[in-house]
């Protein structure tokens, strides 16, 4: 049974008991008033007897009878007659009385009796003797239909009122119990079920300023805290899984690097032999032209494989460097000149904008050339046919993203921009990861940018990538300038 229904039944039973007790009290009061009226009739009868007796003695029986008859005519619902206690049945003035009532009248007592209280014509009889020893007595009959009807009507009204009060209070209690107890409890139950199923969203629409409202507010606050805790745990779990996956990926890369380093050492000698033999055949004038052409192709492909192996070795272990001052503008021009055949084959133009004054950085010349060449080559390969690659060199104020405070200063700035498709947002965080590439088969190994970033970071700089899908890519290389150092020209090969 629901709580609201229990409260309603309890209140209904309480109201019913209270109204029933009140009805019994009213009924008892009516009976007391009725009985008091009977006793008052006896008292009034005694007073009437004294008055009649005085008239009887002073003016005689005839005068007394005349006065009684005149008074009876004036009274409504009251009948008055003289009776003779000595009369026999059938004689005038005879009345049938019980023996004890007759004896009391003969002794001078006033007798009052209620006749037929539950019948159709209830009456109250009052017998008033004139004096002891005198057989004459006065009989007063009063019809009580109105009094009995009033009592019965009062009883019916009390019953109807009690029933109406009980029904009305029951309906009000049922409504209030449902609205203030049943409905909030159902909302709290549904909220608890949703929370048990893992749904902590939403709030209880319970605008009550009572204990139920406070409980609903506490449950809402609890669900909010649980949801926040779950979200935080999910984010921490995801971060831990991502860190674990990165660690596993790093371990795999380390294993691949060690394996690739060993393979590179083993393949280096055969490739050198192939390259040397291809050069010998290609330079032998006695060989047919077609043979020399094939030999040159073999030599070029062997050199390409050698370069790839060198990149693997550079990634796995750093070669000994020869630090010196490098003119970045000259390095950029040299790289653009070296890559011009590749750009021409793809109908791509390389525009270089560099100041005539040297911009010097302290770096290994070969590594500097490698960084610029790799980034420009990526831009050329990402450009459409007939596109343009813009390369500019200047010096500007910049702040290193990973360093706070002291990272702000003057840096040599190399901007390389292409007009290709750009890099997707999901690929941007991975552009500097080793072996990660979005190029087609045979166009790249995914090592160029990884090596370039490592060289730039060792020199105290950084590389920024800005790209938007369909609008090209910009790569900005920032290198700290070195003043007062002898310039060392970068290798052109």
Rosetta blueprint (number, residue, H / E / L):
1 X L
2 X L
3 X H
4 X H
5 X H
6 X H
7 X H
8 X H
9 X H
10 X H
11 X H
12 X H
13 X H
14 X H
15 X H
16 X H
17 X H
18 X H
19 X H
20 X H
21 X H
22 X H
23 X H
24 X H
25 X H
26 X H
27 X H
28 X H
29 X H
30 X H
31 X H
32 X H
33 X H
34 X H
35 X H
36 X H
37 X H
38 X H
39 X H
40 X H
41 X H
42 X H
43 X H
44 X H
45 X H
46 X H
47 X H
48 X H
49 X H
50 X H
51 X H
52 X H
53 X H
54 X H
55 X H
56 X H
57 X H
58 X H
59 X H
60 X L
61 X H
62 X H
63 X H
64 X H
65 X H
66 X H
67 X H
68 X H
69 X H
70 X H
71 X H
72 X H
73 X H
74 X H
75 X L
76 X L
77 X L
78 X E
79 X E
80 X E
81 X E
82 X E
83 X E
84 X E
85 X L
86 X L
87 X L
88 X L
89 X L
90 X L
91 X L
92 X L
93 X L
94 X L
95 X L
96 X L
97 X L
98 X L
99 X H
100 X H
101 X H
102 X H
103 X H
104 X H
105 X H
106 X H
107 X L
108 X L
109 X L
110 X L
111 X E
112 X E
113 X E
114 X E
115 X E
116 X L
117 X L
118 X L
119 X L
120 X L
121 X L
122 X L
123 X E
124 X E
125 X E
126 X E
127 X E
128 X E
129 X E
130 X L
131 X L
132 X L
133 X L
134 X L
135 X L
136 X E
137 X E
138 X E
139 X E
140 X E
141 X E
142 X E
143 X E
144 X L
145 X H
146 X H
147 X H
148 X H
149 X H
150 X H
151 X H
152 X H
153 X H
154 X H
155 X H
156 X H
157 X H
158 X H
159 X H
160 X H
161 X H
162 X H
163 X H
164 X H
165 X H
166 X H
167 X H
168 X H
169 X H
170 X H
171 X H
172 X H
173 X H
174 X H
175 X H
176 X H
177 X H
178 X H
179 X H
180 X H
181 X H
182 X H
183 X H
184 X H
185 X H
186 X H
187 X H
188 X H
189 X H
190 X H
191 X H
192 X H
193 X H
194 X H
195 X H
196 X H
197 X L
198 X L
199 X L
200 X L
201 X L
202 X L
203 X L
204 X L
205 X L
206 X L
207 X L
208 X L
209 X L
210 X L
211 X H
212 X H
213 X H
214 X H
215 X H
216 X H
217 X H
218 X H
219 X H
220 X H
221 X H
222 X H
223 X H
224 X H
225 X H
226 X H
227 X H
228 X H
229 X H
230 X H
231 X H
232 X H
233 X H
234 X H
235 X H
236 X H
237 X H
238 X H
239 X H
240 X H
241 X H
242 X H
243 X H
244 X H
245 X H
246 X H
247 X H
248 X H
249 X H
250 X H
251 X H
252 X H
253 X H
254 X H
255 X H
256 X H
257 X H
258 X H
259 X H
260 X H
261 X H
262 X H
263 X H
264 X H
265 X H
266 X H
267 X H
268 X H
269 X H
270 X H
271 X H
272 X H
273 X H
274 X H
275 X H
276 X H
277 X H
278 X H
279 X H
280 X H
281 X H
282 X H
283 X H
284 X L
285 X L
286 X L
287 X L
288 X L
289 X H
290 X H
291 X H
292 X H
293 X H
294 X H
295 X H
296 X H
297 X H
298 X H
299 X H
300 X H
301 X H
302 X H
303 X H
304 X H
305 X H
306 X H
307 X H
308 X H
309 X H
310 X H
311 X H
312 X H
313 X H
314 X H
315 X H
316 X H
317 X L
318 X L
319 X L
320 X L
321 X L
322 X L
323 X E
324 X E
325 X E
326 X E
327 X E
328 X H
329 X H
330 X H
331 X H
332 X H
333 X H
334 X H
335 X H
336 X H
337 X H
338 X H
339 X H
340 X H
341 X H
342 X H
343 X H
344 X H
345 X H
346 X L
347 X L
348 X L
349 X E
350 X E
351 X E
352 X E
353 X E
354 X E
355 X L
356 X L
357 X L
358 X L
359 X L
360 X E
361 X E
362 X E
363 X E
364 X E
365 X H
366 X H
367 X H
368 X H
369 X H
370 X H
371 X H
372 X H
373 X H
374 X H
375 X H
376 X H
377 X H
378 X H
379 X H
380 X H
381 X H
382 X H
383 X L
384 X L
385 X L
386 X L
387 X L
388 X E
389 X E
390 X E
391 X E
392 X E
393 X E
394 X E
395 X E
396 X E
397 X E
398 X E
399 X E
400 X L
401 X L
402 X L
403 X L
404 X L
405 X L
406 X L
407 X L
408 X E
409 X E
410 X E
411 X E
412 X E
413 X E
414 X E
415 X E
416 X E
417 X E
418 X L
419 X L
420 X L
421 X L
422 X L
423 X L
424 X L
425 X H
426 X H
427 X H
428 X H
429 X L
430 X L
431 X L
432 X L
433 X L
434 X L
435 X L
436 X L
437 X L
438 X L
439 X L
440 X L
441 X L
442 X L
443 X L
444 X L
445 X L
446 X L
447 X L
448 X H
449 X H
450 X H
451 X H
452 X H
453 X H
454 X H
455 X H
456 X H
457 X H
458 X H
459 X L
460 X L
461 X L
462 X E
463 X E
464 X E
465 X E
466 X E
467 X E
468 X L
469 X L
470 X L
471 X L
472 X L
473 X E
474 X E
475 X E
476 X E
477 X E
478 X E
479 X E
480 X E
481 X E
482 X L
483 X L
484 X L
485 X L
486 X L
487 X E
488 X L
489 X L
490 X L
491 X L
492 X L
493 X L
